[in-house]
């Protein structure tokens, strides 16, 4: 999803501060703004001790779901099923 939003690979690793900033900017351009309060609240909660890159990945999945519902998501893969009969698709 980040590759799709960026029209190419991100410049920095998702675990680096620059990479997280880059991904937050991409999510903001996709309509998810004011992420810092959300990220801080989730990171500080007792039940939720997650890394920022995991939270950004989850938010990217929400963007993909929205785009899929709107018929605008990008599908990687073809219609050839695997050994269990499942089509192998990755949505972004």
Secondary structure, 3 states (H helix, E strand, C coil): CHHHHCCCCCCCCCCCHHHHHHHHHHHHHCCCCCHHHHHHHHHHCCCCCCCHHHHHHHHHHHHHHHHHHCCCCCEEEEEEECCCCCEEEEEC
